[in-house]
Amino acid sequence: MRTIPPFSSSVSQKGFTLTELMVGLTVSLILVAMIAQIYVGAKTTYRYQTELAGIQESGRFALELISQDAKSAGFQGCGDVGVVANVLNSSTASWWLDTSRPIRVFNLNTGFPADFSNVVTTSDAVTFIRSDSVSERLVTAHDPAAATFTVSAVPPFEQGALLLVTDCQSSAFFQMTGPVPPSPPPLIPTNVTIEHNATGADFTPGNCKNSLGLSCGSIPGPTKTFGPGSLVSRIASNAYFIAPSQSPGARNSLYTRHLNPIGKIVGTTLVEIVPGVEAMKLSYGVDDDGDLSANRFLLANDVESLGLLNRVVSMHVEILVRSQEDGLASTSQTLTFNGSSWPAPDRRIYKVFSTTLNLRNRSS
């Protein structure tokens, strides 16, 4: 019988020594640290680029919104219109009704309208009134005695809407008083008439008279008929100002107030349109010599105190936009804003956007 030799302690053992294990762990930790550093760096870069892209989009969008209204301020469907009538009651009492001032300017020294809710008073504000050319309808007939227009297609207006009619020689602002919308409304609207009767207390602001020839309070004149080919469109009144934001991560925002007719009552609605806009500064180009070009730029309080609003032909807009996240910049930034050095209070990303706009209906 063959016997199995007993286990011998001299048989060689294979494995890692303690030194080898320590070296391996050290190398592994170094690799993990490198990978973590790369990951953190990539994540920080991604956050930075994402926030920067958002700032760029917000800045451009804010300037584009203001630009559209500024360039069209005072537009009445034609060029220079000779006679402009406004038959809206108390038309000079509110910025959104005062069509004689299609642009109005505000800052800390002028004060702000009461409906600019929680406005940041260290920033500036501006309002515009214009015709909304997208809503235009062609007049085919006008019966002044019946206070009724007939238009070429179903109008995108409702009872209570504030409208403008023009034949390029004269214009008139009024409130649409009818017809009364049917209940329930038809699936396919067919109405092509617009009424402009004098109104009672159930309309706000209402019309002071049927005739569209002269403004409220004027000496009665000849009845005005807007013939075929005249245009009817909606009035757009928009305000822009800075107020505390309702959006997470933003301190201030660009807000607008715009017309919002509800039935026979017209008022304005507040809308937060661009979160993250910290501040807005505006200056206005004044034409001193009648060549339709700006000779100097003034602040809102100077324009108002010197009575130069009718000479404003351009405006300079400057806004400061910040990121929602903090800690993205390696150090606090120092920017030039409103002509002065502006140190950022934290390590968010801040960027200044600016543009100069011609008020086309003032400079042509």
Buried (B, 14 or more C-beta within 10 A) or exposed (E): EEEEEEEEEEEEEEEEEEEEEEEEEEEEEEEEEEEEEEEEEEEEEEBBEBBBEBBEEBBBBBBEBBBBBBBBBBBBBBEEBEEBBBBBBEBBEBBBBBBBBBBBBBBBEBEBBEBBEEBBBEBBBBBBBBBBEEBBBEBBBBEBEEBBBBBEEEBBBBBBBBBBBBBBEBBBBBBBBBEEBEEEEEEEEEBBBBBBBBBEEEBBBBBBBBBBBBBBEBEEEEEBBBEEEBBBBBBBBBBBBBBBBEEEBBBBBBBBBBBEBEEBEBBBEBEBBBBBBBBBBBBBBBBEEEEEEBEEBBBBBBBBEEEBBEBBBBBBBBBBBBBBBEEBBEEEBEEEBBEEEBEBEEBBBBBBBBBEBBBBBBBE
